Structures are given as structure tokens and as C-alpha cells.
Amino acid sequence: YDMPRFAQKPFVLRLADGVQTIVRSDEAFLCDFGVNARYIPNPFILPAEHSPVAKNGLRILWVGRLEAFQKRPEDALAVFSKVLSVIPQARLYIVGSSGEKEGDEAFARIVTGRGLDKNVELCGFVQDPSSYYNECDVLLMTSRFEVAPMVFGEAMSYGLPIVTYDMPYVEFIRNGAGCICVEQGDFNSAAKEVIRVLKDSALRAELSERSLRVAQQFAGTDF
């Protein structure tokens, strides 16, 4: 958000013997300024076990801070409203907190005001969200931007299909494996894709397999 500081960063980073980036585009950008930058992904470990859970094509998962500018959880509600009009039994699990009681309560009022409280479960901050990754059918990501969101890594390690606003520089989804990307802010298209994933068990299985392969690739990185 601080443009002057951002503009100075490449010149300051020249002073370092080496700079690790976790996004390939950052490596390219910094190298153009003479910085000795190298893309090295964050260490990533797969869960010890994958417990097969019978899924019913009704559960959508959203994970993140309840924060409006970057994470945009209200977009998830807009997407879900359209999903409900086609799949009335669908449920949305929102795992995360604003970090403040007042913020969480304000978001709960938004859910109620949209008439979604019967189908949306506000789970709050969860120390170990693995059960949600394991039991839900699709992860919905509505972020304006991310760098290397571990939510993607966690979801993919459980073979969870993903519908997300496009962020083509994010390593987890740069090749489209295991995920379906739509234009930023296009919650109509996001809803259509979520509905397609929920209603098509064969598509879910295909995306799940591809998603798990991406997680295995990151877990197998030779540092």
C-alpha cells in the first residue's frame, strides 16, 4: 500500500547477498533490477493420512480472515446466494475470524441480513481446520490478491477442488491444476462453477486428483 517504499525495495534488496522469493514473478521482477533473487517455495508437508470421507456434493468451504479489502468474505456470500437458488440444501462453512469480537458479530449480522443464516455456518478461528478440508466438496477463494496462500496448499493436500478468483502469479494455481479460475470479482461465474462442481461428481473426482498432485509436487520439492 506504500508505493514509494515499494519503488525503493529493489534497490535496497541489492544490498543482500541473496533474496528468496515465493513467487516466480517476484524473482523475475527483482532480477531485472540486479537483485540476486531466487524462487524457492515455502516448505510444505502433506498430512500423514487421507481419510476417505463420503461426500454429498453440498458442502462449500471458505477459509480466511473476515476482512473486506483483500479476502472479501461478502463475495463468498454473494456466490453462495446464487448457489442456493439452484441447490437449496447446500451449506457454506466459513472458517476464520476478523480477530475482534465486534467484527465477527458484524459479519454474522450481514449473514442474517442476507437470509443465509440457516445455510451458513460461521466456524470462527479453528486451530486445526483439517476436518473441514476433509469433509467439504469444494473450496471457494474470493481474495483480491494473495502471495502464497497456505489455504490452497492445505486444501490441495486433502484433494479438495477449488473455485477461485484468478491470481495467475500464485504458484499453487498458476497452471490451473486442481482449480477453476474466474475473473476477479465475477461472483456470477464463480457461482456457476461452484454449482457445476457440486453437481458433477466425476468433475469433482478429476479436480480432486489434480489438486492432490499439485500438493504432492510442492511436498516433493528438493530444497
C-alpha positions as YAML, in Angstrom:
chain: A
units: angstrom
residues:
- id: 1
  name: TYR
  ca: [0.00, 0.00, 0.00]
- id: 2
  name: ASP
  ca: [3.07, 2.26, 0.35]
- id: 3
  name: MET
  ca: [4.08, 2.96, -3.26]
- id: 4
  name: PRO
  ca: [7.28, 4.98, -2.56]
- id: 5
  name: ARG
  ca: [8.58, 2.21, -0.31]
- id: 6
  name: PHE
  ca: [7.63, -0.41, -2.90]
- id: 7
  name: ALA
  ca: [9.55, 1.53, -5.56]
- id: 8
  name: GLN
  ca: [12.66, 1.66, -3.33]
- id: 9
  name: LYS
  ca: [12.58, -2.05, -2.45]
- id: 10
  name: PRO
  ca: [14.53, -3.43, -5.47]
- id: 11
  name: PHE
  ca: [17.40, -1.01, -4.81]
- id: 12
  name: VAL
  ca: [17.50, -1.80, -1.08]
- id: 13
  name: LEU
  ca: [17.45, -5.55, -1.81]
- id: 14
  name: ARG
  ca: [20.57, -5.21, -3.99]
- id: 15
  name: LEU
  ca: [22.46, -4.97, -0.68]
- id: 16
  name: ALA
  ca: [21.58, -8.58, 0.14]
- id: 17
  name: ASP
  ca: [23.78, -11.48, -0.93]
- id: 18
  name: GLY
  ca: [20.63, -13.36, -1.88]
- id: 19
  name: VAL
  ca: [16.87, -12.95, -1.71]
- id: 20
  name: GLN
  ca: [14.34, -15.78, -1.57]
- id: 21
  name: THR
  ca: [11.01, -15.18, -3.27]
- id: 22
  name: ILE
  ca: [7.99, -17.47, -3.08]
- id: 23
  name: VAL
  ca: [6.50, -16.19, -6.35]
- id: 24
  name: ARG
  ca: [8.26, -16.65, -9.70]
- id: 25
  name: SER
  ca: [7.15, -13.24, -10.95]
- id: 26
  name: ASP
  ca: [8.87, -11.60, -7.95]
- id: 27
  name: GLU
  ca: [12.09, -13.41, -8.88]
- id: 28
  name: ALA
  ca: [11.89, -12.10, -12.45]
- id: 29
  name: PHE
  ca: [11.00, -8.57, -11.32]
- id: 30
  name: LEU
  ca: [13.85, -8.33, -8.79]
- id: 31
  name: CYS
  ca: [16.44, -9.92, -11.11]
- id: 32
  name: ASP
  ca: [15.65, -7.18, -13.65]
- id: 33
  name: PHE
  ca: [16.86, -4.70, -11.01]
- id: 34
  name: GLY
  ca: [20.10, -6.59, -10.38]
- id: 35
  name: VAL
  ca: [18.95, -8.36, -7.21]
- id: 36
  name: ASN
  ca: [20.27, -11.91, -6.69]
- id: 37
  name: ALA
  ca: [16.77, -13.33, -6.25]
- id: 38
  name: ARG
  ca: [15.76, -16.99, -6.45]
- id: 39
  name: TYR
  ca: [12.32, -18.57, -6.35]
- id: 40
  name: ILE
  ca: [12.21, -21.18, -3.56]
- id: 41
  name: PRO
  ca: [8.75, -22.27, -2.37]
- id: 42
  name: ASN
  ca: [7.91, -22.46, 1.30]
- id: 43
  name: PRO
  ca: [8.42, -25.89, 2.89]
- id: 44
  name: PHE
  ca: [5.25, -27.92, 2.55]
- id: 45
  name: ILE
  ca: [4.28, -31.21, 4.20]
- id: 46
  name: LEU
  ca: [1.37, -33.42, 3.25]
- id: 47
  name: PRO
  ca: [-0.89, -34.75, 6.00]
- id: 48
  name: ALA
  ca: [0.16, -38.17, 7.29]
- id: 49
  name: GLU
  ca: [-3.14, -39.73, 6.23]
- id: 50
  name: HIS
  ca: [-6.00, -39.05, 3.87]
- id: 51
  name: SER
  ca: [-9.18, -40.37, 5.44]
- id: 52
  name: PRO
  ca: [-11.76, -41.05, 2.74]
- id: 53
  name: VAL
  ca: [-15.00, -39.31, 3.67]
- id: 54
  name: ALA
  ca: [-18.29, -39.89, 1.87]
- id: 55
  name: LYS
  ca: [-19.11, -36.52, 0.31]
- id: 56
  name: ASN
  ca: [-22.55, -35.44, -0.80]
- id: 57
  name: GLY
  ca: [-21.90, -32.53, -3.17]
- id: 58
  name: LEU
  ca: [-23.41, -29.99, -0.80]
- id: 59
  name: ARG
  ca: [-20.57, -28.52, 1.26]
- id: 60
  name: ILE
  ca: [-18.65, -25.37, 0.30]
- id: 61
  name: LEU
  ca: [-15.66, -24.19, 2.33]
- id: 62
  name: TRP
  ca: [-14.25, -20.67, 2.67]
- id: 63
  name: VAL
  ca: [-11.16, -20.11, 4.85]
- id: 64
  name: GLY
  ca: [-9.54, -16.81, 5.79]
- id: 65
  name: ARG
  ca: [-9.71, -13.60, 7.78]
- id: 66
  name: LEU
  ca: [-13.05, -11.84, 7.80]
- id: 67
  name: GLU
  ca: [-11.56, -8.79, 6.14]
- id: 68
  name: ALA
  ca: [-13.23, -6.84, 3.35]
- id: 69
  name: PHE
  ca: [-10.44, -5.41, 1.17]
- id: 70
  name: GLN
  ca: [-8.23, -8.43, 0.46]
- id: 71
  name: LYS
  ca: [-10.21, -11.54, 1.49]
- id: 72
  name: ARG
  ca: [-13.75, -10.30, 0.61]
- id: 73
  name: PRO
  ca: [-15.89, -12.82, 2.53]
- id: 74
  name: GLU
  ca: [-19.01, -10.92, 1.46]
- id: 75
  name: ASP
  ca: [-18.27, -12.05, -2.10]
- id: 76
  name: ALA
  ca: [-18.47, -15.62, -0.79]
- id: 77
  name: LEU
  ca: [-21.97, -14.82, 0.49]
- id: 78
  name: ALA
  ca: [-22.93, -13.37, -2.90]
- id: 79
  name: VAL
  ca: [-21.68, -16.52, -4.62]
- id: 80
  name: PHE
  ca: [-23.45, -18.75, -2.13]
- id: 81
  name: SER
  ca: [-26.78, -16.93, -2.54]
- id: 82
  name: LYS
  ca: [-26.75, -17.86, -6.22]
- id: 83
  name: VAL
  ca: [-25.71, -21.44, -5.44]
- id: 84
  name: LEU
  ca: [-28.65, -21.76, -3.03]
- id: 85
  name: SER
  ca: [-31.11, -20.80, -5.72]
- id: 86
  name: VAL
  ca: [-30.06, -23.95, -7.61]
- id: 87
  name: ILE
  ca: [-29.03, -26.26, -4.75]
- id: 88
  name: PRO
  ca: [-31.18, -25.30, -1.75]
- id: 89
  name: GLN
  ca: [-29.60, -27.94, 0.51]
- id: 90
  name: ALA
  ca: [-26.08, -26.53, 0.05]
- id: 91
  name: ARG
  ca: [-24.11, -25.34, 3.06]
- id: 92
  name: LEU
  ca: [-21.28, -22.83, 3.33]
- id: 93
  name: TYR
  ca: [-18.70, -23.23, 6.10]
- id: 94
  name: ILE
  ca: [-16.76, -20.04, 6.83]
- id: 95
  name: VAL
  ca: [-13.64, -20.81, 8.84]
- id: 96
  name: GLY
  ca: [-11.89, -17.72, 10.16]
- id: 97
  name: SER
  ca: [-12.28, -14.62, 12.26]
- id: 98
  name: SER
  ca: [-11.81, -10.89, 11.95]
- id: 99
  name: GLY
  ca: [-9.68, -11.05, 15.10]
- id: 100
  name: GLU
  ca: [-12.19, -8.95, 17.03]
- id: 101
  name: LYS
  ca: [-15.49, -9.86, 18.61]
- id: 102
  name: GLU
  ca: [-17.17, -6.78, 17.15]
- id: 103
  name: GLY
  ca: [-16.00, -7.64, 13.63]
- id: 104
  name: ASP
  ca: [-17.23, -11.22, 13.90]
- id: 105
  name: GLU
  ca: [-20.60, -10.07, 15.20]
- id: 106
  name: ALA
  ca: [-20.91, -7.51, 12.39]
- id: 107
  name: PHE
  ca: [-20.26, -10.21, 9.79]
- id: 108
  name: ALA
  ca: [-22.80, -12.51, 11.46]
- id: 109
  name: ARG
  ca: [-25.38, -9.71, 11.08]
- id: 110
  name: ILE
  ca: [-24.55, -9.48, 7.36]
- id: 111
  name: VAL
  ca: [-25.18, -13.23, 7.01]
- id: 112
  name: THR
  ca: [-28.51, -12.93, 8.82]
- id: 113
  name: GLY
  ca: [-29.46, -9.83, 6.83]
- id: 114
  name: ARG
  ca: [-28.99, -11.78, 3.61]
- id: 115
  name: GLY
  ca: [-31.24, -14.54, 4.96]
- id: 116
  name: LEU
  ca: [-28.43, -17.08, 4.82]
- id: 117
  name: ASP
  ca: [-28.07, -17.95, 8.50]
- id: 118
  name: LYS
  ca: [-29.80, -21.33, 8.11]
- id: 119
  name: ASN
  ca: [-27.29, -22.46, 5.47]
- id: 120
  name: VAL
  ca: [-24.10, -20.69, 6.54]
- id: 121
  name: GLU
  ca: [-22.05, -21.95, 9.45]
- id: 122
  name: LEU
  ca: [-19.68, -19.38, 10.96]
- id: 123
  name: CYS
  ca: [-16.98, -21.58, 12.45]
- id: 124
  name: GLY
  ca: [-14.72, -18.83, 13.81]
- id: 125
  name: PHE
  ca: [-11.00, -19.32, 14.24]
- id: 126
  name: VAL
  ca: [-10.13, -23.01, 14.17]
- id: 127
  name: GLN
  ca: [-6.74, -24.25, 15.36]
- id: 128
  name: ASP
  ca: [-6.89, -27.37, 13.19]
- id: 129
  name: PRO
  ca: [-9.20, -26.98, 10.16]
- id: 130
  name: SER
  ca: [-8.29, -30.38, 8.68]
- id: 131
  name: SER
  ca: [-11.75, -31.85, 9.27]
- id: 132
  name: TYR
  ca: [-13.30, -29.11, 7.12]
- id: 133
  name: TYR
  ca: [-10.82, -29.70, 4.28]
- id: 134
  name: ASN
  ca: [-11.51, -33.41, 4.56]
- id: 135
  name: GLU
  ca: [-15.30, -33.26, 4.58]
- id: 136
  name: CYS
  ca: [-16.18, -30.40, 2.22]
- id: 137
  name: ASP
  ca: [-16.67, -30.72, -1.54]
- id: 138
  name: VAL
  ca: [-15.12, -27.52, -2.87]
- id: 139
  name: LEU
  ca: [-13.03, -24.62, -1.60]
- id: 140
  name: LEU
  ca: [-14.13, -21.11, -2.60]
- id: 141
  name: MET
  ca: [-11.47, -18.37, -2.64]
- id: 142
  name: THR
  ca: [-12.56, -14.75, -3.13]
- id: 143
  name: SER
  ca: [-9.30, -12.89, -2.41]
- id: 144
  name: ARG
  ca: [-8.39, -9.77, -4.35]
- id: 145
  name: PHE
  ca: [-4.73, -10.87, -4.14]
- id: 146
  name: GLU
  ca: [-2.54, -13.42, -2.34]
- id: 147
  name: VAL
  ca: [1.14, -14.32, -2.38]
- id: 148
  name: ALA
  ca: [1.46, -17.99, -1.45]
- id: 149
  name: PRO
  ca: [-1.77, -18.75, 0.42]
- id: 150
  name: MET
  ca: [-1.32, -21.86, 2.53]
- id: 151
  name: VAL
  ca: [-5.10, -22.27, 2.36]
- id: 152
  name: PHE
  ca: [-4.54, -23.51, -1.20]
- id: 153
  name: GLY
  ca: [-1.80, -25.86, -0.08]
- id: 154
  name: GLU
  ca: [-3.84, -27.22, 2.80]
- id: 155
  name: ALA
  ca: [-6.93, -27.72, 0.64]
- id: 156
  name: MET
  ca: [-4.96, -29.39, -2.14]
- id: 157
  name: SER
  ca: [-3.24, -31.72, 0.31]
- id: 158
  name: TYR
  ca: [-6.71, -33.12, 1.01]
- id: 159
  name: GLY
  ca: [-7.53, -33.30, -2.69]
- id: 160
  name: LEU
  ca: [-10.13, -30.55, -2.40]
- id: 161
  name: PRO
  ca: [-11.30, -28.96, -5.69]
- id: 162
  name: ILE
  ca: [-11.01, -25.17, -5.78]
- id: 163
  name: VAL
  ca: [-13.03, -22.38, -7.38]
- id: 164
  name: THR
  ca: [-11.16, -19.10, -7.10]
- id: 165
  name: TYR
  ca: [-10.88, -15.59, -8.42]
- id: 166
  name: ASP
  ca: [-7.92, -15.66, -10.79]
- id: 167
  name: MET
  ca: [-4.47, -14.79, -9.41]
- id: 168
  name: PRO
  ca: [-2.23, -16.14, -12.19]
- id: 169
  name: TYR
  ca: [1.04, -15.40, -10.35]
- id: 170
  name: VAL
  ca: [0.15, -17.64, -7.37]
- id: 171
  name: GLU
  ca: [2.27, -20.80, -7.67]
- id: 172
  name: PHE
  ca: [-0.38, -23.21, -6.39]
- id: 173
  name: ILE
  ca: [-2.77, -22.34, -9.23]
- id: 174
  name: ARG
  ca: [-0.53, -20.94, -11.98]
- id: 175
  name: ASN
  ca: [-1.16, -23.93, -14.26]
- id: 176
  name: GLY
  ca: [-4.84, -24.31, -13.37]
- id: 177
  name: ALA
  ca: [-4.33, -27.77, -11.90]
- id: 178
  name: GLY
  ca: [-7.00, -28.78, -9.39]
- id: 179
  name: CYS
  ca: [-8.79, -25.46, -9.64]
- id: 180
  name: ILE
  ca: [-11.23, -23.45, -11.72]
- id: 181
  name: CYS
  ca: [-10.40, -19.74, -12.04]
- id: 182
  name: VAL
  ca: [-12.84, -16.95, -12.86]
- id: 183
  name: GLU
  ca: [-12.26, -13.23, -13.32]
- id: 184
  name: GLN
  ca: [-11.68, -11.14, -10.22]
- id: 185
  name: GLY
  ca: [-14.98, -10.07, -8.66]
- id: 186
  name: ASP
  ca: [-17.12, -12.13, -11.03]
- id: 187
  name: PHE
  ca: [-19.25, -13.87, -8.42]
- id: 188
  name: ASN
  ca: [-21.83, -14.86, -11.05]
- id: 189
  name: SER
  ca: [-19.27, -17.02, -12.86]
- id: 190
  name: ALA
  ca: [-17.89, -18.26, -9.55]
- id: 191
  name: ALA
  ca: [-21.38, -19.40, -8.54]
- id: 192
  name: LYS
  ca: [-21.89, -21.21, -11.86]
- id: 193
  name: GLU
  ca: [-18.59, -23.05, -11.42]
- id: 194
  name: VAL
  ca: [-19.34, -23.99, -7.80]
- id: 195
  name: ILE
  ca: [-22.71, -25.36, -8.90]
- id: 196
  name: ARG
  ca: [-21.03, -27.31, -11.69]
- id: 197
  name: VAL
  ca: [-18.51, -28.84, -9.29]
- id: 198
  name: LEU
  ca: [-21.15, -29.72, -6.69]
- id: 199
  name: LYS
  ca: [-23.48, -31.35, -9.21]
- id: 200
  name: ASP
  ca: [-20.86, -33.26, -11.20]
- id: 201
  name: SER
  ca: [-19.24, -36.00, -9.11]
- id: 202
  name: ALA
  ca: [-16.97, -37.02, -12.00]
- id: 203
  name: LEU
  ca: [-15.64, -33.46, -12.29]
- id: 204
  name: ARG
  ca: [-15.10, -33.34, -8.53]
- id: 205
  name: ALA
  ca: [-13.11, -36.57, -8.68]
- id: 206
  name: GLU
  ca: [-10.99, -35.27, -11.57]
- id: 207
  name: LEU
  ca: [-10.27, -31.95, -9.86]
- id: 208
  name: SER
  ca: [-9.56, -33.73, -6.59]
- id: 209
  name: GLU
  ca: [-6.93, -35.94, -8.20]
- id: 210
  name: ARG
  ca: [-5.30, -32.99, -9.94]
- id: 211
  name: SER
  ca: [-5.39, -30.93, -6.74]
- id: 212
  name: LEU
  ca: [-3.63, -33.67, -4.78]
- id: 213
  name: ARG
  ca: [-0.96, -33.98, -7.47]
- id: 214
  name: VAL
  ca: [-0.12, -30.27, -7.07]
- id: 215
  name: ALA
  ca: [0.22, -30.73, -3.30]
- id: 216
  name: GLN
  ca: [2.49, -33.74, -3.84]
- id: 217
  name: GLN
  ca: [4.63, -31.70, -6.22]
- id: 218
  name: PHE
  ca: [5.16, -28.97, -3.60]
- id: 219
  name: ALA
  ca: [5.75, -31.50, -0.82]
- id: 220
  name: GLY
  ca: [8.37, -33.19, -3.02]
- id: 221
  name: THR
  ca: [10.44, -30.04, -3.62]
- id: 222
  name: ASP
  ca: [14.18, -30.73, -3.21]
- id: 223
  name: PHE
  ca: [15.43, -27.82, -1.15]
...
